[in-house]
Amino acid sequence: MARALMIQGTSSHSGKSVLVAALCRIFSHKGFKVAPFKAQNMSLNSFVTDSGEEVARAQAFQAFAAGIPVTADMNPILLKPRGDMTSQIVFHGRPYRDVSARDYWQEFASTQGFEGVKESFKRLSGDYELIIIEGAGSPAEINLYDFDIANMRMADLADAQVLLVADIDRGGAFASIIGTLTLLRPEHKARVRGFILNKFRGETELLKPGLETVQKMTDLPVIGVLPYIEGMRLPNEDSVSLGNSKQKNGPVKIAVIRFPRISNFTDFEPLQAHPMVNLLFASSIEDLADVDMVILPGTKNTIRDLEWLRENGIDSSIEHLHSHRIPIVGICGGYQMLGRKILDEKGIESGSVERVDGLGLLDVDTDFDSYEKVTELVTAVPVGGGPILEKIRDEQLSGYEIHMGKTRVGAQAKPTFRIIRRLGSIVSDVDGAVDESGLVFGTYLHGIFDKPPLRETLVAYLASRKGLKTTPKRVSVEGEWNKSLERVVSAVERNLDVGSIIDLVGLKRSQ
């Protein structure tokens, strides 16, 4: 079995995911064969592996940091919330079934779920010498302690040494450390080998009394204090992070509709980072004032989020903007909403028989006729017309599909893209739909703004309507990730004794 180091947090959003990524990069650069692992993740931001399996975006990024291909074994259970206390279980990269929270914990997690976790961890351990495991939320959720398979039970399985991370930027870090340790069972408390304070703004010297008190009370050290790092360009894990999004004063204003069940909003981080773009997540008609473009993103429940759109009058605002030739773009569930009809006559996505009208901006109909999900990496070229797509005809774009439902394109629309490669095989398929003006188009492809062609052409077009010129930004998302990740790596190497962590997990320092 591989050696195992586990990073747990005193709470969600303590910085576990990014710290695991940084440690993966550090140990990889030191010559160790290292891989990330998270037994159970709950996130609507997901990614498709080379073999067409769906995993949480965080584990895909951690694998990127380690310089290895991501596999479903790195995240054997992905929970995708649908609302109404129900989630879809993605098990070993494939959709398994929808469950209530109660049934998940009492019927699946500790039985079939944990057996699947064991299988994945065993396979991963055979290929790597060090597994860096990310916990989920807090290990001290005492109401779920007996069912929790992502924290201490996972540490037991992997015989992992545990480091506990606390977010000091939010306050209460010392209390959360002491409280977490107090609530752990003795055998689990013995696995914790030290603490890390994360996101600190200020002079470390001022923390010394607190650090000394924590060590006296726990007999465990605070092994590092990591600084708060501004301006990071790394993929976010869930929509809680949208509340921390800072708007820029860029001249091009793009609104992404913030559905209650928004998914894969990482699609828009490249636009958010663009110096010309002021990107906002809109949840009211007031948010849509004076926008230059509207994007309807992915959603875990197309019909319910379409109802929310109408309840808040946002559908009328979108129609008004469309009448003034404001571009409207839909991705995945957002694309389905732009059509004429959405049919879910088996209750596959919405949980009940549904037949609803879409926004009617594209001549397409969508039918949810199967629980099976399309999860594929693709390469595509734009074939749609209009002032945006026409300019990048035959430019290759990479992306990935994660969706349920089949969409039929009518006579009043043309395909947006031609897919030329799926999972490495040459094909000739079509995707999406674009109207006659070219200003309304939809697609099932995620990640289409990660590379420059569509992103830069889109921004240049929107800027030109205001009489502005742009300087193309040719940087890829992976390039931005690397820049930010290296900043985190540098901070970790300065403020944590990596050598002592090597000793802690029992690896040889000579590597």
N, C-alpha and C positions, 0 to 999 in steps of 0.2 A: 504494500500500500504506500502511496505517496505520502510525504510529510504534509501536514496541514496547518495553516494559520488561519484563524477566523477573526474577522472584524465585525463586531457587534456594536450596536448603538444604544444609547440610553433612550432614544426616541427616533421616530422617522425624521428624515431630512437633517440628520446629524453630519452627513458628509461621507457615509460609508462607501457609496458607489464610486465616488471620485478617488477616495483613498485607496480602495482596492485596485482601481485602474493604475494609479501611480505606483503602487507596490508591484503590480504585474510588470510594468515597464522597467522599474529598477532591477528586479530580480532577473528579468529577461536579459537586460544589458550586462548583468554580472555572469551570464552564461548558464543560468539555471533553466530547465524546461518547466515553465510555469503556466498554469491555466486558472481562470476564474471559475467560480461555482456559486450558484444561489439555488437552494432547493426549491424555494417557492417565492415567486415574485407576483405582486399585484400591480399591473400597469396597463394602460391603453396605448403606450408607445412601444411598438414591437418592431421586429426586424425579421427578414427572411434569410436563412442560411443558404449556402451553395447548393444544398440538397433539397431545398424547398420546405424547410421546417421553420416554424415560428417561435421566436424567443423574445424575451424582454430586450429592449434597446440597450439597457444598462449593461447586460452581459455581452452583447455584441460589441459595445464600446470597450469593455474590459479586455475582450479577446483582441481587439484592434491594438490596444495598448501593449499587450503581450506579444504582438506580432504573429498571431496564429489564427487559423480559420475558426469562426464560431460554429459550435454544434449545439444541438438540442440537449445534449448531456450536460451542458453548462448551466441550463435552466430547465430542469425536467418538468416543473409545474409553473405555468403562467396563468394567472387569474385575470380575466378581463371583465370588469364590472359592466353590467347592462342596466343597472338601476333596479329599484324595488327590492334591494337586498339579494339580488341574483347576479351570479357571475358565470361566464363561460370558462370551463377548464380546458386549457390547452395542455395536453399531456404528451410528453416526449415530442413536442413540436407539432402535434396535430390536434384539431378540435375534438374534444371527447364528449362532453355534455354540459348542459346548463344546470346549475345547482343553487339552492338557497344557501345562505351563510351557515345556517344550522346543519344542513345535510352535509355540507363540505367538511365542517369540523368533526361531526359525529360519525359520519359514514365513510368518508373518502380519505381524509388526510392521514389518519393513523393506520389505515389498512392498505388499500391498493396504492394510495398516493405515496406513502413512505416506502413501500416495496419498490416502486418505480424510482424513487430518489436513490435508494441503495444501488439499484442496477446502474443508474447513470454515474454515480460516484465511483463505483467499482471500475467501470469502463474507462473513465477519465483517469483514475489512479494508475491504470496500466500504461497510459501513454505519457504521463508527466511525473516529475519528481517532486514538485511542490504545487499544491492546490491552495489558492487563496480564496477563502469562503466568505461571502457576504451574508450577514444575518438579515432579518426582516423586522422592521419596526423596533420593538424592544424585546429583550429576552424575559422581561419580568411582567408580562401581561398575565396576572395571576388568574384571571377568569378563563384563560385559554391555555394555561401552562401544560395541562395534561395532553392537549391536542397539538401543541406547537411543534411542527417538524422542521422549522427553518432556523431555529436558534440552538438551544442547548442540546436538544436531541440530535441535531446534526453534528454538533461538536463531539458528542459521545461517539457517534458512528465513525467520524473521521479521526478520533483521538486528537482533536485539534487544541492547540494553545489559543486562548482567546484574549484579544485586546478590545477594551471597551471605549468607544468614542462618544464624547459629549459636545454638543454645539454650545459654545460659551457666548456666542453672539446674541443668543435669545435670552440669556440670563438663566440663573438657576442651575448651572452646570454642576457645581459641587454637590448640591442637594440631589440632583438626578443620579450622580455617580453613587453616592452613599445609599440612596433609596433603592436603586437597581440591585446593588450588591446585597442589600439586606433582604430583598424579596426572593433571591435565588436560593435554591436548595443547597445544602452544604456541599454535595458532590459536584454541583455545577459552579458554585462559588470558587471551588478549588481550581477550576479550569482558567479562571481569569488571572492573567499575569501582569496586568498593568492597564493604565488609562491614558487616553490621548484627548487633550482639549483642542477643539477645532474651531476655526474661524475667529481667532482672537484679534481684536483691534486694540493696540496699546502697548505699554511697556511690560515685558514679561516679569521684570523685577517686582512689579506690584502684585503679582500673583503668588509670590513665594510663601506668604503666610498660609494661603489656602492650600497650596500644594503640600506643604509640610503637615498640615492638619489632616488632609486626606490620607497621607501615608501613615500617620500615627493611628488613625481610626481603622484602616483597612489592612495595614502591613503590606500594602502594594504601592508601587511608585507611579507617579504620572511620568510616563516615559517621553513625553513630548508635548509641546504647545505649537500648533500649526497656525499660521497667520490667515486672516481673511484676505482673499485675493480678489481684487476688483477686475471686472471686464473679462470674465472667463467666457470662452466660446466652446462649451461642451454640451452634449445632448442632455436634456432634462428627462426625468423619469416619469413624472405625472403632472397633472394640471394644477396641483398646488403651487408649482413654481411659476405659473402664469401671473400670480398675484405679485410676484417680485419683478416682473418685466418692466424695464424702464423705457419709456418712449423717447425717441430722438426727435429733433426738429428738422428732419430731412424734408425736402420739398415734395417728394412723392409719397402720398398717403395711401397706404394699403390696409384695408380692414379684413381681418379673418374672423368669421363668425364664431363666437365662443359657445358652442353647443354645451348643454349640461353633460353630455356623454362624449365630448370631443376626444378623438383618438389620433395618434400619429401627428401631433402638432409640431413635432420636430421637423416636419417637412418645411416649415417656414422660418426656421432659425437662420438659414443662409440669407433670406430676404431681410430678416431683422438685423443682421450684421452689416447689411449694405449701407455705405455712408449716405446714399441719396434717399434712403427709404425711412419713412416714419411708419412702422408697422404696429397696429394696435389690435387687440383681441376685443371684438365688439359684442356686447350683450344687450344693446338697446338701440332704438331708432336714433337716439341722440348721438350715439357713437358713429353713426354713418354719415354725419354731416360733412360735406366737402371732401369726401373720399375720392380717390382716383381709380380705385379698383376694389372689388369685393371678392373674397375667396370663401367658398363654403368647404370646410375641411372634412376629414373623415369623422365618423361617429360609430359608436358601438350599437346604436339603435336608430336607424334612419327614420322610421315612421314617428317614433316618439319625439325625436329632436325636430322633425318637421312640424309636428303639432306645437312644440314650444316656440318655434319660429313664428308661427301664425298667431299664437296667443299673445305674443309681444309685438305684433304689428311689423315685424322685420321683413316679412314677405312683401308687404306693400312698398316698403322703402326700397327693397331690391328691384321691384318692378319699376318704380319711379326712376331709379338710377339707370336701369337698362334703357328706359325710354330716352334718356339723355346720353346714350352711347357710352356709358361707363362700363368697362370690361367686367364681366362676371365669370369666375372660374370655379368649377367644382371638382373636388378630388374624392374619389371613392364614394362614401355615403353622400357627400356634397354633390357629386355628379349625379347620383340617383335622384336626389331632390330636384335637380334642374329639369328632369323629364316630365312627361305628361302623366304617367300612371306608375304607382308602386303597388305591386301585388304580393301579399304574404298570406295566401289562402290556406297554408298549412300551419300558420303561427310559428314559423321557424325562427324568425328574428324578433318579432314583436311580442310573442307569447300568446297571441290570439289571432283569429282570422281577420285580416285587414285588406282593404282595397281602397286606396286613397289617391287623390289627385296630387301630382307634383306641382312645381312652380310653372311648368309649361314653357320654359325658355328654350328647351331642346326637344326635338322630335325623337324621344326615346321612351321606352317602357322597361321597367325592371320587375323581374319575377323572382321571389325567394322560393325556389322549388326544392332545395336540398340543403341539408345541414353541412355538407362538404364545403370546404373553403379553398379558394385558389390562393396558394402561397408560392410564388415563384420569383426568382431574379430574372430580369429581362433587359434586353437592349432594344431600343426603339428609335425610329426616325420620324420627325413631324411630317405629316402629309396634308394637314388641314390648311385652308386658305385664310386670308385676312391679314391685317397689318402686323400681326405678331408672329404667327406660325409660319407665314409665307417666307419671312426673312431667314428662317433657319431650316428650310426644307433640306432633308437628307443629312443634317447634322446628327450624329449619333448621341443618344442620351441613355444613361443607365438608370434603372429604377427597380422597384419590386412591387408585386401585387399581394395584397392581403384583403380578401373580400369574400363575402357571400353574395349570392344573387347573380342572375344573368340579365344583361341589358341588351335589348334589341333596338337597332338604329333604324328610324323611319326615313322616308324619301326626302324630308325637308332638312336633313342633316348629313354631314359627311364625317368620316373617321378623323380623329385628331392625330393618332400615331399609327404607324405600321411597325409591328413588333417583328424584329428580324432574328432574335435569339431568345430562347427560354431555357433556363437551367443549362446553358452551354450548348444547346442544340439549335441548329439553324432552322428557322420557321418563317412563315409569312402570314401573320395574323394582323388583324386590325384592333385598335383599342380606342375607346372614347368617342366623342361626337363634338362637332363644331357647327354653329349655325352659319347662315349665308354671309353675315357681316364679318365673321371671324372674331367677334368681340365676346361671344359666349362660347365657352368650350368646357368639356369635362373629360376626365380620364380616371382610370383605376390605378394609375401608376403613382406610387409614392417615391419621394427622393428626386423628383425631376428638377428641383432648383439647386441640388447639391453641386452640379457642375455648371460652368459659366454660360453655355449657349442660350438656354431658355431664360435663365435668370437675368442675364445682362440685356438680352433683346427686349424682354418685358419691361425692365426698368427704363431702358433707353426710349422705348415707345411712350411710356407714361410721362417721362420727362419732356419729350418733344412736344407733347400736347400743351405743355406749359411754356414752350419756347426755350427750354433748357437743354443743354448738352451734357452727356455723361462720359466719364472715362471708364472704359470697361475694366472690371475687377476680375482678373483671371484666376483668382485663388479658388481652390477646391475646398469643400467642407473638411476633407481629411487633412488638408494643410492647416486649416484653422484649428482643428482638434489638436494636431501635433504641437502647434505653438502654445496653446493653453496648457496642454498636458505637461510639456516640458517646464512650464512655470510651476506647476504643482509638484513635479518631481524634484525640482531644485529646492522648493520649500521643505519638502519632506526630508531630503537628504541633509539639509542644514539643521533641521529641528528635531529629527528622530535619529537615534543611534541604530542605523540599519544593521550594523555588525552584531549588535546584541539580539536583534530579531533573528538573524541567521543562526546564532547560537540557540535561541529559544526553540526554534523548530528542528534543530538537530542537523542542520546542513553543514557542509565543510566550507570554511571561509576561503579556502585556497581558490575557489572558483571565481 
